[in-house]
Structures are given as C-alpha cells and as structure tokens.
Amino acid sequence: MLRLGLTLPGFVERSKTIASLPSLGLLTLAALTPPEDEVRYLEVPDLAQLGALPPGFDLVAISSYSAQIGEAYELGDRFRAAGVPVVLGGPHVSVCFEEAAAHADAVVVGEGELHWADAVADARRGNCASSTRRPNAPTTWRRRRCPRSSCSTCRNTTG
C-alpha cells in the first residue's frame, strides 16, 4: 500500500487502543451471572507470558476474534486439561462452531446473552459437555443487563 501512496494515519495507534479495551461481551455475561457466583475478568494479552493458569475457577468463558482464535483455543485446552469446563463464544466461534467444539465443553453460537444462564446452570449440574447453543429465536433481549462495572449507575441497571 505504501508503494501506491496509500496510508492509514493513526491506524496502528488506534488498533492498539482498541485492542487494550476489555471485552464488552464478557463483561455483559458477567452481569448476567447469578449474584451468588463470583466472577473474575482476566485479560490475557500474551498467552506466552501467562505462565501458570490462575487457580480457583469452576467455569471459564472465552471469547475471541479470528485473529487470536489460536490463542483462545490454546487457553481453552489448558483450562480443560486442568479439569475446568470451558465455554467458547465470539464472532469466530459463531461461524466455526464445529472447529471450536474441539477446544471447549460448550460452544455458544450467536449472542451469548441469550444462553449464558443456561450454560452456567449446566455447568453447576456438571453437564456442560459438548453442548452447542444456537439461536433458535429472534433476539428479544429480555435478559439484557448493563456490563459489570464499578459505575454505580450501571451496577444495578437491568436495561
């Protein structure tokens, strides 16, 4: 592109900023998690630098774009090897759900908000294995919640 005289001013800086933002989808799932369950949000910017897996998880949700799906699968495989059930979702997984199923106990296709409560309930019953959730009805957003945050306005909003 440079040889043709085409440039994208600020593209690298903007992409770094965007990449540093937390996953709104996962924060929204955190808001949908029953209040009796503890939720921890972890950003893994570089899997090679993660070292040992953080302990204490009963269920892990991973969302990824195509550009980082290999790392997401590797992280899911590591948690599963440690005996922690994994739910995979996100844009790539919604398109390639059969591929994703090899790296997860459950796969969510489409909007995770519609299926998260069921995924948590399945995991609580110990029945998370190999369930792929596909949207079967138009989105109604009855369960919609504001992403979990420290903002007192959003913290208790039901949307």
Wavefront OBJ file of the C-alpha trace (Angstrom):
o trace
v 0.000 0.000 0.000
v 2.845 2.366 0.763
v 4.235 1.957 -2.770
v 0.881 3.094 -4.104
v 0.917 6.130 -1.829
v -1.844 4.824 0.433
v -1.504 5.238 4.167
v -3.735 4.880 7.166
v -2.637 7.668 9.527
v -3.003 6.669 13.154
v -4.160 3.148 12.306
v -1.549 1.387 14.457
v -2.149 3.685 17.416
v -5.932 3.258 17.188
v -5.684 -0.504 16.858
v -3.505 -0.721 19.983
v -6.026 1.347 21.916
v -8.959 -0.729 20.720
v -7.111 -3.974 21.500
v -6.481 -2.770 25.053
v -10.200 -2.338 25.813
v -11.955 -5.035 27.867
v -14.364 -7.432 26.181
v -17.812 -5.887 26.383
v -19.360 -9.272 25.601
v -17.675 -10.973 28.554
v -18.481 -8.077 30.888
v -22.115 -8.364 29.814
v -22.053 -12.095 30.599
v -20.609 -11.206 34.000
v -23.654 -9.001 34.608
v -25.910 -11.927 33.684
v -24.155 -14.313 36.060
v -26.215 -15.034 39.186
v -25.121 -12.776 42.047
v -24.215 -15.740 44.251
v -21.453 -16.667 41.783
v -18.108 -14.895 41.935
v -16.964 -13.504 38.593
v -13.389 -12.612 37.679
v -12.482 -10.944 34.395
v -8.971 -11.659 33.166
v -7.454 -10.165 30.053
v -4.722 -12.351 28.541
v -2.822 -10.087 26.142
v 0.002 -12.572 25.553
v -0.563 -16.254 26.224
v 3.186 -16.948 26.100
v 3.652 -14.703 29.138
v 0.718 -16.130 31.129
v 2.727 -18.836 32.868
v 0.647 -20.977 35.212
v -3.117 -20.773 34.938
v -4.810 -18.728 37.628
v -6.417 -21.094 40.161
v -9.915 -21.290 41.566
v -12.191 -21.428 38.523
v -15.241 -23.681 38.249
v -16.091 -22.474 34.730
v -14.233 -20.354 32.166
v -15.775 -18.350 29.321
v -13.514 -17.337 26.441
v -14.454 -15.041 23.581
v -12.217 -14.314 20.616
v -11.989 -12.823 17.183
v -10.481 -14.823 14.320
v -7.132 -13.037 14.581
v -6.496 -14.568 18.013
v -8.525 -17.753 17.870
v -5.428 -19.969 18.050
v -4.516 -18.451 21.407
v -8.121 -18.761 22.591
v -8.141 -22.440 21.682
v -4.804 -22.994 23.401
v -6.078 -21.281 26.553
v -9.263 -23.340 26.454
v -7.246 -26.536 26.021
v -5.061 -25.622 29.002
v -8.042 -24.988 31.285
v -9.723 -28.200 30.148
v -6.531 -30.164 30.815
v -6.642 -28.712 34.342
v -10.218 -30.011 34.734
v -12.013 -26.674 34.323
v -15.001 -26.638 31.935
v -14.688 -24.092 29.117
v -17.382 -22.219 27.202
v -16.220 -20.653 23.926
v -18.030 -17.902 22.075
v -17.496 -14.835 19.957
v -17.595 -13.963 16.273
v -15.164 -16.647 15.075
v -16.739 -19.379 17.169
v -20.220 -18.464 15.907
v -19.080 -19.166 12.353
v -16.744 -22.107 13.032
v -18.580 -23.792 15.906
v -17.586 -27.328 14.917
v -13.913 -26.315 14.948
v -14.384 -24.601 18.325
v -16.107 -27.634 19.850
v -12.779 -29.486 19.838
v -11.444 -26.935 22.348
v -14.435 -26.434 24.651
v -17.027 -28.199 26.735
v -19.720 -25.891 25.390
v -19.914 -23.576 22.403
v -22.237 -20.581 22.145
v -23.261 -19.514 18.657
v -24.620 -16.016 18.277
v -25.481 -13.749 21.179
v -24.091 -15.156 24.407
v -26.575 -13.141 26.450
v -29.341 -15.467 25.303
v -27.594 -18.615 26.519
v -25.323 -17.707 29.421
v -27.788 -18.503 32.233
v -28.335 -21.962 30.744
v -24.585 -22.529 30.331
v -23.991 -21.594 33.985
v -26.847 -23.861 35.117
v -25.493 -26.745 33.003
v -22.017 -26.284 34.495
v -23.469 -26.187 38.002
v -25.126 -29.580 37.303
v -21.852 -30.932 35.895
v -23.489 -31.314 32.491
v -21.563 -28.825 30.371
v -20.016 -31.311 27.956
v -20.423 -30.808 24.234
v -23.492 -28.596 24.282
v -23.627 -26.234 21.348
v -26.139 -23.457 21.761
v -27.523 -21.957 18.608
v -30.009 -19.135 18.476
v -33.450 -20.567 17.755
v -35.495 -17.401 18.003
v -35.080 -13.720 17.249
v -33.241 -11.782 19.920
v -35.651 -10.296 22.439
v -33.049 -9.030 24.941
v -35.363 -9.747 27.880
v -32.293 -10.757 29.895
v -30.184 -7.803 28.823
v -28.036 -6.228 31.522
v -25.503 -3.456 31.680
v -21.926 -4.807 31.720
v -20.494 -5.226 35.216
v -18.526 -2.205 36.217
v -17.617 -0.043 39.166
v -20.022 2.631 37.911
v -22.845 2.951 40.461
v -25.251 3.992 37.698
v -24.627 0.816 35.694
v -24.056 -1.611 38.538
v -27.726 -2.321 39.165
v -29.251 -1.396 35.831
v -31.418 -4.064 34.263
v -31.516 -2.488 30.796
l 1 2 3 4 5 6 7 8 9 10 11 12 13 14 15 16 17 18 19 20 21 22 23 24 25 26 27 28 29 30 31 32 33 34 35 36 37 38 39 40 41 42 43 44 45 46 47 48 49 50 51 52 53 54 55 56 57 58 59 60 61 62 63 64 65 66 67 68 69 70 71 72 73 74 75 76 77 78 79 80 81 82 83 84 85 86 87 88 89 90 91 92 93 94 95 96 97 98 99 100 101 102 103 104 105 106 107 108 109 110 111 112 113 114 115 116 117 118 119 120 121 122 123 124 125 126 127 128 129 130 131 132 133 134 135 136 137 138 139 140 141 142 143 144 145 146 147 148 149 150 151 152 153 154 155 156 157 158 159
